[in-house]
Amino acid sequence: MTLQEMLIEIPRLTTREQLLLLDTLSRALNAEFSKIDVSPNTIHESAVDRLYGAFNPTHQELSNEEVDRIRFEAMMEKHS
């Protein structure tokens, strides 16, 4: 199953199935982050910085108006 197919199917899952998926993803991320070298000589970024690109791939700061627009669109999609 491709990522796109998974993203379509996730909202169709039951709450229990979504929680199981969330737990599985959490364990996978924890395992991945535990492999990161945290020695004092290693420059590393926080998990937030590493995941930032997933939510804002352009790395441009969003204005308040843009955030409001995104929230509005999400609410309209949710309630339509």
C-alpha positions in Angstrom: 0.0 0.0 0.0 1.4 3.4 -0.9 1.5 6.3 1.4 -1.2 8.1 -0.5 -3.5 5.0 -0.2 -2.8 4.9 3.6 -3.6 8.6 4.0 -7.0 8.0 2.3 -7.7 4.9 4.4 -6.7 6.2 7.8 -9.9 8.3 8.3 -12.0 5.2 7.5 -10.4 3.2 10.3 -12.2 2.7 13.6 -10.9 4.6 16.6 -9.3 1.5 17.9 -7.5 0.8 14.6 -6.3 4.5 14.5 -5.0 4.2 18.1 -3.1 0.9 17.2 -1.7 2.7 14.1 -0.6 5.6 16.3 1.0 3.3 18.8 2.9 1.5 16.0 4.1 4.8 14.5 5.2 6.0 17.9 7.2 2.9 18.5 8.8 3.1 15.1 9.8 6.8 15.7 11.1 6.0 19.1 13.3 3.2 17.7 14.5 5.5 14.9 15.3 8.4 17.3 17.1 6.0 19.7 19.7 5.4 16.9 20.7 9.0 16.8 24.2 9.8 18.1 23.8 12.1 21.1 27.5 12.5 22.0 28.5 16.1 22.9 30.5 16.4 19.7 27.6 15.7 17.5 25.4 18.5 16.3 21.8 17.4 16.3 18.5 19.0 16.0 15.4 18.5 18.1 12.6 16.1 17.0 10.4 19.2 16.3 13.1 20.6 13.9 13.4 17.2 12.2 9.6 16.8 11.8 9.0 20.5 10.8 9.5 19.7 7.1 6.6 17.2 7.2 4.2 20.1 8.0 6.0 23.0 6.2 8.3 21.7 3.5 9.1 25.2 2.3 10.5 26.1 5.7 8.9 29.5 5.4 7.2 31.0 8.4 3.4 31.2 7.9 1.6 34.5 8.6 -1.3 34.7 11.0 -3.6 35.1 8.0 -2.2 31.9 6.3 -2.7 29.9 9.5 -6.2 31.2 9.9 -6.9 30.3 6.2 -5.6 26.7 6.8 -7.6 26.3 10.0 -10.8 27.6 8.2 -10.2 25.2 5.2 -9.7 22.3 7.6 -12.9 23.1 9.5 -14.9 23.5 6.3 -13.6 20.2 5.0 -14.3 18.5 8.4 -17.9 19.8 8.6 -18.9 19.5 4.9 
